[in-house]
Amino acid sequence: MEATLLSGFIDLILQKLTSLASDMYKLKGSIKDDIRFLEKELCMIHGAIDAHQLPTWKGDQGSVLSLSVEELRELAHHIEDWIDRFIYQAALEQDPSLLRRVVGYPKAMKSRQMLATELQLLKKITEEAHIRQERYTVFAGQSSSMQAVAEEPPYSCATDPRILDTDLVGIDVPRDELLEQLEESQQKQLKVISVVGFCGSGKTVLAREVYNSDVGRRFSVRAWVSAADRSPRQVLAEILQKLGRPVSDSSHVGSLAADLREHLHKKRYFIVIDDMRTDHWSAMESAFPTDNGVSSRVIVTTTVQSVANACSSENGYVHKVRRLGKKHSKQLFFKKACPKEYSGYNEPDSAAALKKCDGQPLALVSMSQFFRKMGWPTRPICQNLCRQLGRHLEKDETLERMRRVLTHSYTSLKGHAPKACLLYFGLFPSDRLVRRKSLMRRWLAEGFVKTESSSCENFDMLLDRNIIEPIDVGSNNEVKTCRTYGMMREFILHMSTTQNFNTLFCNGAVGRKYVRRLSLHPNTPRIGACLDIDFSLVRSLTVFGEAGDANFDLRKYQLLRVLGLEECTDLGDDHLRHICNLLLLKYLGLGSAFTSLPKGIEKLKLLETLDLRRTKVEVLPIEVILLPSLIHLFGKFKISDKVKRTSELQKFLLSGKCNLETLAGFVTDQSQGFPQILSHMKKLRKVKIWCERTASSTNLSNLELAIQKFIHDDKEETHESRSLSLHFDEHCSEDILNSLKEPCYLTSLKITSKLPELPQFVKALRDLRELCLSSTKLTARLLAALTELRSLKYLKLIADHLEEFIIKDQAFPRLLRICFVLQCPTLPKIEEGALPYLMSLQLICKDLVGLSDMKIEHLRCLKDVTLDQKVTPETREAWEKAAKEHPNRPKVLLFKTIDPTESEHTDHSVDSEPEEHEIVEASVDLEEPEQVVDSQMLVNKGSGSYAMTKKRKYSAVQSSSKDEASSSFDDMGTARCLLVPIDPGL
């Protein structure tokens, strides 16, 4: 695994060397020859590593191999350091000031000479490493190392033999849920039930319980097979053998499928296919009769969400395995960790161990066995064992099964990029939720991926394999925040620190002088204590809590690419005075103590993302707009009236050099600024605007023109993402909204304003998929007009009062999710034939009474209904009864606020960050109400007459990330979802 990561890192360096050798940098012939030499040598090393990778994570892989990998890693780091220092020097020499260039010429020449000398030394070191590689045949495959690989037991998700029937806890609810799916239904068709979750979550145990149940034994034909590392042919052959049918060695998939189909014809069968890792279903599906009229069942267990979806795409059911709650986790852990003779022992502290296990059964069993071996509960302290868990996880035999599970999850990721992206999670504290979009922009800045689409693909891969867990999921089914599982996080921490990928300053020691990515966690020594670190080589610095203002000097961080200070509490404006030193910086996020930006920021020519949402910056320097590489700009600001570089800005915008795609967002008031320049930003895809009542008539006219130009539909064939969010004060919206004309195009729109009727331009929008309207009152005429939006998929309506109206037959033909956030419980009536594809119905109103005349039996695709947690028990029961009578039996979920200390740091800017919420199943009896914070009203009346709404986060059971094209609903006050696995033992 170390070799795999190193191979990918070398590949990135090769790309840099190729770029460096191009004509752009005008290198001398000798330097260019040396770079070409390094390219060839690294190519050979890269190929040798790829040819002889070792897929294990063990301490006995061979000392020579370990030393060689370490040597090559250091060599690769040194080469990257040289490349970045060269690029930094080249950027330094491009200073627009002639005087500074002339004065700095001697120093620049000296720096270039030093870089040339260092390059010669790197060439020599590379030659020596190559000679040693040939001398010791490091990558020729030493017999001892290869034997270690051969002896490694094959990875399997099969039932852990250490888990006895008497050990099972928290399985009753999910087992009963699956047994209901097994029962005969009115449709009398095959149903494929997919059980999906992280390996070690209890999928196989759950499937085994269902298979061996009384209901499972009623099927006349039964078989259990494993699909792990097997082809579709092998799986079908084993099923036939289990059913007593002969199988020829020459049979292919098609003939085996035909034989099995013939054998199962008119029989009621129950087959379990355990641990399917790739989509074999498309090749095997024809083997299982679907319309034999006897309600047959197939259960597939898998760790891959896309495999589960493929298997259960038609008349199927996907069950996402929930983690065990605190009560059941503790019960299982103590049952295995505590010998019987200590059953009456004063209960020792197990909080740290339970947190590491994170409710995963395999982790709980493995950790409890390990603790018992170490003499717990009388000898070691729980926290001491957990502190060194990564080291124990690597070498201890008791944790071997857990180790193999984690290793397989990591090595199954194809290529360097997803592995690097996964290890990057190690920078964040364990109790922090990680924001998806911010994370992906960091990946881009670090160079792990080259494009936003590639970044999204890698995130989706981690999510699809259940390696990371979605937490907040929007109404458009897009993941907003996520985290890693407990044991996977320990694996990530150990892997990333031992390979010098990440360096965490969280226990008072760093241990390395040369670090690439440095993360400071709360309640730890400050940067000033890191006296041995060479800060000039740090590529990424992230601070949670205090950094130590007395020793924070940006002049030390010459090669920094990522600076994340969003959650830093003790750094402010004074610490940015040397920001001009960070010439390679691509990502900059600042926190609440910052109130202004220095003009020196104009030197950050490579900056791609500037996030000011947590800051108190209200006036943006014009220099920020002049940054040629800036793509994403976040905050709530205006441009100063005292703009001295208007002509330069105008020339910059007209030249087409502005690359801004996201401007979220700016304030329009009496001052001049963004409305005048917005129309010249040609590449914008996402815009957020606050219009205040103090805005002058001139500014309102300019704003109207700018919005009109942004929404103008000049290319009928375009389907690119285009998002607009408008927040109006009471008296400045109607004229602007009514003056906008077609043709116009938006994929996402949010309007917060007083809305007597739906603006005409909204009706004319082509391909509008996401819409959020917030007003004091939404009239029946406005609501009726919404039903004419034929492309709409996601709709959120926020109001104090909703006039009565009927959603008629054929209305909202493509709508998938609808959310009502109301003060008064007035809900629309739904006619049969309306909302034919609605999957999610969210009714956030604490005063909701019963069903409020809303009939859901006609919503044939409905999967879940969400209610406010404060509704009465009678209302909750009424919806549960209606759900049970529905053919789909949708889940009834409850909206509630979660403890903010368990989530990501709160945003300090206005209307830019949501509070944290979760959704739990209505049938779950929460045993720990002290952890639930009372939910505030979703609609809060401000000084204006319309509802000012805070954004919310919810949860969804089956979730997947989408492309950036649908990302705009995040800033639309969208109903969000938090995936919280809950069981009665919570």
N, C-alpha and C positions, 0 to 999 in steps of 0.2 A: 504494500500500500504506500509506503514511503516512496518507493521507486516510481509508482504511478503519478503521485503528486509532483515529484521532481521532474518527471518527463514532461508533464504539462507546463510546468514553470519554465523549463528550458525552451519549450516551443514558443512561449510568449516572448522570451528574450530573443529568439531567432527572428521573430517578426520585427522587434525593435532594431536589431542589427541591420536587417534588410532595409528598413526605413532610413537608418542612419547613413548607410552607404549610398543612398540616392544622391542626386545632384543638389537637393535642397540645401544641404549644409556646406557644400563647397569644400570638401575635405582635401587635404594634400594627398598626393599619391601614396606615400609611405603609410599614412594612417589608414587610408582606405584599404591598402593591401593587408594590414594587420587585422582589420575588421573582417575582411573576407576570410582570412585564416581562422579566426575565431568562429565564424559561421560554419565552416567546414568541419572543424573539430567538434563543435556542439551538435552538429547534425549526426556525426558518427556516434557520439555519446547517447544522443536521443534515441537513435535506432537500436543501440545495444540494450538500453534500459527497456524499451518497448518489447524487445524480443525475449527478455528473460525477467519479466516481472514476477515478484513473489506476492501471492494474494493473501498472505496470512498476517495476523497482527499478534506476533508472539515474540518473546524475548530471546528465543534460541535460534533465530534465523541465520546466525553466523556473524561473528565479530568482524571478519574481513569485509563482508557485504555491508554491514552497518557503518563501518568506518568509511568505506568507499562512497556510499550514498551521502554520508555527512560531508565528506570532502567535496563531492560534486555539487552539493547544495550550496556550500560556502562559495565555491567557485562561481556558480551561477549568480549568487547574490552579489559578489564582487563585480561581475560583469554588468549586471543591472545597475549597480551603483555608479559605475563608470559611465554608462550610457546616460543615466538621468543627470549626472553632474555635467556631462557634455551638453545636453539639451538645455540645462539650466544656464550654463555659461553662454550658450548661443542666444538664449532669450534675454540675458542680461546685456548683451552687446547690441541688442536691437532697440535700445533706449531712443525715443524720438528726439531727445535733447542733444544737439550737436556738441554743446559744451561738455556735457557729462560723458559723452562718448570719447572726446579728445582727452579729457582728464583721466578717464578710466582706461585708456588704451594700454599703458605700460602694465597695469595690473591684469588686464585681459590677456595680454601676450604671455605673461608669466603663468597664468592659469592654464592657458592652452598648452604650454610647454610641459607643465606638470601632468596634464591629462595624457599627453603623448608618452611621457615616461611611464606612467601607470599602465598604459595600454601595452607597452613592451613587456612589463612585468607580468601582466595577465596572460600574455602569449606564452611566456616561459612557464608559468604555473600550469597552464592548460596542457602544454607538451609533457610536463612531468606527470600530470594526472593520467594522461593517455598511456605513458610508458608503464606506470604502476598497474593500470588496468590490464595491459597485456601480460605483465610479469606475473600477476596473481590470478589471471583469468577470472576476475570477479564476477563477470556476467556470463561466464561460460556454463554456469550451473553447477555449483559445488554439490557433490553427492549428499553431503550432510544436510544442506539446506533443502534440497529437492526431496530428500527423504522425509524431512519434517513436514513438507507440504503433502506428500503422499500419505503420511500417517494421520493427517488432520481429518477428523471425522466429517463426513459430508454434512453440510448444513441442512437442517430440516425443521419445519414448524410443527412436527408431530407432537402429540401430547407428551408433556414432561412426565417421566415415570415417577418423579418425586411427588406428584400431585395425586393424592388418593381421593376416592369419592367422598370420604369424610372431610377432606380439606376444602371442598368446594364452598365458596361463599359468594353471595351476591349474584347467583346465577338464576334464581327463580324467575325474576321479571323478564330478562331476555329470552330464557327458555320458553316461558309461556307465550311470549310474543311470537316466537317462531313456530310453536305448536299450533297456534291459531292459523298460521299460514299453511300448515300441513293439512289441516282439516279439509274435508271435501267442501267445495264451493259450488255455487249455482252454475258457474261457467263450465265445469267439467272438462277443463283443459290442463295441459302441462303448465306448471308454474316453476320458474327457476328462481331460487332464493339464494342471493349472494350475501355472504357474511364477510365483511371487510374491516380491516384494522391493522395497526402496527403489529409486527410479529412479536409474540409474547403477550398479546392482549387477551388471549383466551378463546380465539376463534375455533380452534380444533376441539378444545374441551367442550365448548358450547354445542358444536355440531355433533359431537359424540353423545352428549346428553340427549339431544333430540333424536338421534338415530336409534339409541337404545331405549327410548321411552315407549310406553304402551301404544301411543299413537303411531310412532314410527314402525312398530312391529306389526301393525295391521296391514301393511302393504304386502302384497303377494310376492313381489320380486324386489330384492334388496341387494345393494352392493356398496362397498366402501373402497375407494382407491385413492392413491396419492398421485398428484400431477407434478410434484417437485422435480425439476430438471428432466422432465420426460416430454417426448413428442406426442402430438395428438394420436399417432398410430399406437404408441406404447400404452397410452391411457385407455383407448378403446379396446385394445387387446386384453388388458388386465380386467376390464369390466366383463368382457365375454368369458374369460377364464373363471372369474368369480361366479358367474351365472351358469357354469358348467358347459360352456360351448367350446368346441375345438377351434384353435386359431392356427392358421398356416403361417409359416415364416415368410412366405412370399406375398402375403396379403398386404395390400396398400390401404391407405386411410379410407378411400371410397368404398372398397369392398367390405372392410370391417364395419363401417357405418351402416351399410346396407344390411349386413348380417344382424347387427344389433337392433336395427329398426324392425326387421322382420320378427326377431325374437320377442321384442317388447310390444308388438302389435296387440291391441285389445287387452293388455295386461296393465294392472295398476302397480307402477313401479316407484321405487324410492332409491335414488342413487346419490351418494355423497362423493364429490371430487374435491379432495383436500389439497390446499396449498398450490393453487394455480397461479403461476408467476408471470405468464404472458398470455395473450389472448388466443387460447386454443379453441375457444368456443365456436368461432366462425367455421373452423374446420370440422368440428364435432357435432354441431347443432343438428344436422340432418339425421343423426343416429337416434334421436329421441322423438318419438311420435308426439305431436302436439295436440291432436284432436281425437284422441282415442276414447273420449267420453267417460274417463274414470278418474280424473283429477290426480294424475301422477305428479311427482315432485322430484326436483334435482336441487341439491344444496352444493354450492361452490364456496369454498373459503379461499381468501386471497388477501394479500397485503396491498394490492394495486387497485385503486379506485376505478380506473378506466376499464380494467378487466371485469370488475363487479358490474359496472354499468353495461358493458357489452353483453354479459351473460343474462342480465335481467332486463334487457331493454324492452322486451315485449311480454306483456302479461307476467311480469316478474316483480320481485321485491328485493330491495337492497337494505340490509341491516348493518348499520355502523356500530361496531362494538364499543360500548362505553367503558371508560375506566372505572375501577372500583372506587366507591366513596370512602370517606375517611374511616367510618365505622368498620366496614368490611375489610379495608386495607389493614387496619390495625389488628383485626381479628385473625386474618390469615398470617400476618407477620409474626404475631406472638405465638400462634399455634405451632409454627415451625422453628422459631428462634429460641423459645423458652422451654427448657426441659420440664417434665411434669413435676419434678421435685421442687421446682421454683415457682410453681403456679401461685403460691401464696406470697411470693416475694414482693416487697414494696415496688410497685410498677416503675421501672426505669424509664428514663427519657428516650423516646424513640422517634421524636419529631423529625430530626435530621435525616434518619434512614427512610422514613415514610415519604418525606419530600423528594428524596432521590428516586424512590421507586415510582412515584407519580401514579399510583393506582394500577400499575401494570402487573398482572398476576405472576408472570415469569420473573420479573424483577423482584417482586416481593418474596417469592420462594427462594430465589438465588441468594438474595441479601440475607434472608433469615437463616439459611444454612451456613452462610459465611460468618455471620455474627455468632451463631451457636458454636462453630468451630473455634472461634477466637475467645471463647469463654464467657460470652455475654449471657446473662445480664450482670454478673457479679464483677467481671474484670475490666474490660476496656470501656472507655467512655464512647458513647455513640458518635459524638461529633469528631473525635479523634480518628475513628475508623473511616468516617465519611470524608474527612478532609483529604485523605490519601486514596480515595476510592479509584481514581484513574489508574494509579499504579497497581493496585490490587486487581482491578478489572483486567489488566494486561497479562498478569502472571498467575493469579491464584486459580487452582484447579476447580475449586468449588464454583467459581463464576464462569467456568468454561462455556457452558451453554449460552449464557447471556452474552459472552464475548463473541461467540460465533454468530449469534443473531445480529449483533451490532455490526460486526465485520462484514457480513453479507449485505446488509443494508447499504453500507458505504461502498464496497467494491462493485456492487451491482450497478452503480451509477456509471454510465459510459462517458469516458472522456475526462479531461482535467477540469473543465468549467464547472460542472455540477458539484464536484468534490470540493473545489475551492469555495464555491458559493455556500455549501453546507458548513464548512469549517468557519466561515465568516460569522456565523451565529454565535461563536464563542466569544466575540467581543462584548456581547450584551449581558448584563446581570441576569441571573436566573429568574428574577421576579418581574422582568420587563417584557411587555409585549412588543414585538418588533413590527414596525409599519412596513407593509409590503412595498409600496412605491418608493419610499425613502431608501429601503434596503436595495432595491433594484438599481436605483440611481447611484448608490455607493458601489455596487458591483461594476457598473460602467466606469466610474471614476477610477477604480482600482485596476481596471484592465482585464478583469476575469472574462468579460463578454464585450463584444464590439458594438452591438446594436440593442435598442430597447426590445425588439422582438426576441432576440436571443436571450436577453435577461428574463423576459417573461416565460420563455420556454423552459429555462432552468428552474425557475420558481415552480412552474407547473409540474415539472418532473419530481421535485422534492415533495410537493403536495400530493401528487398522484400516488406516490409510493408510501404515503403515510409516514414519511420520515419527519416531516414537520406537521404541526397541528394548526388548522385554521381556528382562529378565535372570533374575530369580528367579521361578519359576512354581510355585505350590503344587500339591499332589495333586488339588485340586479345580479345577485349570486356571485359577486366578486369579493374575493378575500381582501380585507382591509388590514388586519393585524394577525400575527401568527406567533408561534413559539415552538421550541423543540421539546420533546419528551424528556423526562428526568434522566434516565440512563443514557439516552442518546446524547444528551448534553454533556454528561461525564466523558463519554467517548470523544466527543468533539473537542472538549477542553484538553484532554490528554493528547490527542492527535495534533492539535494545532500548536500547543506549547512545545511538545517534544521536537517538532519539526520546524520550530521558529517561524511558524506561520502567524500566530497571534502571541502577544505578550500581555498578560493581565497583571496589573498592579493592585492586587486585592488582599494579599496576605503579608504585606510589608516587605516583600522581596521580589526581585525580578530575575536575577540569576544570569542575565546575559547583558553584554555591553552593546551588541549590535542587534537591534530589534527592528522589525518591519512595521508592525501594527501594534500600537500601544493603547490600552484601554484602562482607565482609572475608574474603579468602582466606589460607591459611597462608603463612608466611614473607614477609609484606608489612608495611609500616609500620602502626602501630596507629592507633586512632581519634584519639588525641591529635594525630596529624599532620594530621588533616582539619580544620584550623583555619578554613577558609573556608566550611564547610558549615553551613547553617542546620538544625540537628538538629530543631528544633521542627516541621518540615514532613515529616520522614521517616515513612513509613507502615509500612515493613517493614525490620527490621534482622536480618541473619543473620550469624553469626560462625563461621568455621572457623579454629581455632587461637587465637591470642592477640588480645584486643581492646584491651589497654592499660588495666589496672585503675585507674591514677592519674587518668585523664581520662573514665572511664565514669560518667556521671551521668544516671540515668533521669529527673531533673527536666527535662532538655532535650528529651525525646522526648514531647511532649504528645499528639501525634496518632497515635502508634504503634498499629497494629492487629496486627502480627505481630512477635513477638520470638523468634527461633530461636537459642538458645544451647546446643543439644544437643551440639555439637562444640567449644564454646569451652573452652579449657584454663585460663584465668587469672582467670576471674570466679567469685566465691563468694557466700556468704550476705550479706556486708556490702553488696554491690552491689544487693541487693533491698530495702534499707531504704526506698527511695523508690518502690517498686512501686505504691503507692497513687496516684501521679501519672498512671498510664497508664489513664485512665478509658475510653478507646475500645478498649483491647486485647481482641482476640478469640482470639488463639492465643499460647500461652506454652509453650515447650519449654526445659528446663534440662539442664545437663550434670553431669559427675561431681564437680565441686568443690562442689556445693550439698548441704547436709546438713539444712537446715530452711527453712520458709517463714515469712515475717513475717505477723502478724495483719492488717497493712494490706492484704493481698490481698483482704479482704472488700469493698473499694471497687471491685473490677473487675467491675461489674455486667453487663458485656457479654461477659465471657470465656466462650468456648465450648469450647475445648480446653486442657487442662492435661496436659502430658506430663512425667512425672517418672521415666521408666524408666531413664534414664541417671544419675540422681542417687543420693545416699545418704540421701535423706529416708525415715525409718522411721516417723515420727509425723506424721500429717496434722492440721493445725489444723481445728477444727470450722467455722471461717469458710469453708473451701473448699466444704463441703457446702451452705452457705447461699447460694452464688452462684446467682442465679436463671436465668442463661443457660447455665450449664455443662452440656455434653452429653457430652463424652468426658473421662474421668479415667483416666490410666495411671500405673502404678507398682507398688510392693509396700510397703504401709504399714498402719498401724493407727491408731485414734483414741486420743488420750491419755486416761488414766483421770481426769485432772484437768479434766473438762469442766464449765465454769461456765455454759454457755448451753444446758443440756439442754431447758429448757422452750421456749426460742426455737426450737431445732431441731425439737422435736416439733410445735410450731405450724406451722413452715415446711413440714414434710413432710405434715402432715394437710391443709394448705391446697391441696395439689396444685401448688405452685409449683416443686417440684423437677423439672428437665428432664433429669436424668442418664439417658442411654441406655447408656453404656459405663462399667463399673466394673471395671477390670482392672489390679490387683486388690488385695485386702486380706488381711491375716493375722489368723487367729483363734488366740489363745493365752489366757493367764490373765487378760488385761485385758478390760474391757468395751469395746464399740464397735460395729463394723459389723453383727454378727449381730442386734443389737437394732433397728437402723434400716433394714436392708436391705428388710424386708418392706413398709416404707412408701414405697419408691421405686417409683412406679407405672409409670414409662416405661422401665425397664431392659430392654435387649435382649441385653446381653452382660455376663457376670459371670465373674470369675476369682478363685478362693479358694485360699489356702494354710492348711491346718489343722495346727498344730504339736502335738506330744505334750504340751506344757504346758497345753493348753487345759483349762479347768475344765469340770466336768459341766454347769454352768449355761450356759456359752457354747456347749457342744456341743448342748444342747437348743435354745437360741435359733438356732443355725446350722441345725439340722435343720428347724425351723419356717420359717426364712427361705428355705431351698432349696425346701422343699415348696411354699411360696407362689409362688416364682419359676417353678417348672416346672408349676404347676397349669394344667390345660387347661380354661378356662372358656368358651371360644368354639370350637366344633367347626369353624367355617368359617375360622378364621384361618390364614394361611400366612406370617406375618411371620417375619423372622429372630429366633431366640432361641438364644443360645449359652451354655454353661456349661462351665467348666474347673475341675476339682477336683484339688488336690494334697494328699494326705494323708500324714502321718507314719505309721509302722508300726501303731500301736495305736489309732488314733482314727477309722478309716474304716468298719469293718464294720457297726457298729451304726447309723450314720447312713445308709449306703447301703441297708441292708436295711429300714430303717423308712420309706423314701419310698414313697408309694402313688400309684396311678392314680386318676383320669385325669390324665395328664401330657403335656406337649408341649415338645419341643426340636427344633431343626433341626441342632444341632451339640453334641457332647459329648466332653470329654476327661476321663479318669480316670487319675491316677497314684497307685497304691496296691497293696497286697497283695490280689489278687483270686482267691480259691479258686474262685469261680463268678460267673457274670454276675448282677449285682443284678436283682431282679425288676422294678424300675421301668424299667430300660433296655429290657426286653422289651416293656413297655407303652407306651413313648414313641410318640406319634403323629408321623409325618412326619420321623423321624430320618434325616438325609441323610449326616451326617459323624460318624465315630466314631474315636477314638483311645484305645487301652488300653495302659497301661504297667505291667508287673509282672515280678517275678523269673521266675515260671512261669505259663504260661497252660495251663490244663487242657483235656483233650479235651471235657469236659462244657461248659465255658464256650465253647469254639470251636464246638461243635455248636449251642449256643443262638444264636450270632451268625447262623447261616444262616437263622434264622427272622425276621430283621429285613428285611422285604420292601421298605422304602423306601430302604434304605441305598445310597448312591452312592459314598462314599469311605470306605475302611477302612484304618487303620494299626495294626499290632500290634507292640509293642516288648517283648522279653523276653530273659532269658538262655536260657531253654529253652521249647520249644513241644512239647507232647505230640502224639503221632501222632494224626491224624484224617483223615477223608475228606470232601471237599466233594462232596456227592452231587448227583445229577440234580435240576434245578430250584432248587438253592440259589443264593442271592444273585441274584435275577432282575433287579435294577436296578443292580448294582454296576458302576462304570466303572473304578475304580482301586483296587488293593490293594497295600499296602506291608508287607513283613516286615522288621523290624530285629532281628536275632538274633545271639547269641553261638554257639550250637550249631546246626549246619545241619540241623535237622529241619523239613522242609517238608511240607505236606499233599498228599495225592493228590487229583487232580481227575477226577471221573467225567464221561463224555460227557453234555452237557446242562446241566452246572453253569456258572455264570458266563457266561451267553449273550451279554452285552454288554460284557464286560471289555475295556478298551482298553489299559490300562497295568498291567504286572506288575513290581513293584520288590522285588528280593531283596537286601537289604543285609546280607550275611554274608561275611566275609573267608575263612571256612573252608569255603565251599560246594564240594562235590565233584561235578563233572559236572552232570547234570540233577537229581540227587537224587530220582529216580523221579517227577519232575513232568513230565507230558505236556501240551504246549501245543497239540497239533494240533486239539483240540476247541474251542479258544477262537477262534471264527471272526471276532471283531471286534478281535483283538489287534493293536496298532500298535507297541508298544515293550516291551522287557524291559530292566530296569536291574540291573546287577550291581555289587558292590563292586569297586573298582579293584584290590584286593589278591588277588582270586581267581587261581588258577593259570592259565597259558596253556592247559592242557588243558581246564579248565572253560570258559574263554572260547570255545575252539574248538567245544566240544560245543554250547554255546548258539547260536553262529553257524550251525552245521550244522542245528540244529533250526529256527532262524529261516528259513533258506533253503528248508527242506522245507515250511514253513507256507504255505498259499495266499496269505496277506497279505504274506509276507516282512517281518515286523516288524523294526524296527531293534534292534540290541543295543547298549546304552549302558553306559558305565562311570561310576560315582560316584567323584569325587575332590575333595579339598580344594584350593581356589585360594588364591593369595597374598592375605592380608588387606589388604596395602597397596594393592591395586587395587580394593578395595571400600569400602563405607561404614564409617564409624567404628564400632568395636565398642561394644556396649552394656555398661555397667558394672553393671547390676543383675542379680540372680540369676534365671536361667531366663526372661529376657525378650527376649533377642536371639540370633539364630542365628549360627553360624559360616557362612562363605561356602563354598559348594561348587559344583561344576559337573558336568555330565555330557557326555561326549564319546562319539562312536561307537567301538565296540570295534575296528573295522577300521582306525581311524586310528592311524598310527605317530607318536607325539608326539616331535618332534625336539628339544624344549627341556625336558627333565625337570627342569632346575633351577628351573623356575617352579612346580613342583607340590609342595605341602606334604603330607607324609605324613598320611593321614587317621587321625584318632583314632577309637577305638572309639565307636560310636553309643550303646552301653549301658555306662554307668559305674556300678559299684556304689558307693554311698555308705555312710554309717554305718548306714542302715537295711537291711532285707533285700530291698527291692524295687529295681528298676532306676530310677535317676534319669537321665533322658534329656535330652540337649541337642537343641535343634531344629536341623534341617538344611535346606539349600537345594539343590535339584536343578535340572535343566533339562528343558524340553520343547520339541519342535520347532514344533508348531503351537500357538500360545497366544493367548488373548484374555482380556480382563478381564471379570469378572462384577459383578453388582450387590452392594451391601453385604450383601445377604441371605446370601451364601455366604462372607462374609469371615472368619467366626469360625475357620475351620480354620487360619488363620495362627498362632494361639497354641496350637495343639494338638500341637505337635511334628511337624507334618505333613511328609512327604517333599516337598521342594521341588525346583523345576527351574530351571536356569540355561541360557538359550538362548545357546549359544556356537557360532557358525559356525566350523567347523573344516574344513580341507582338508589334504592331505598336505604342504602347504608351510608348515604352522604352525611 
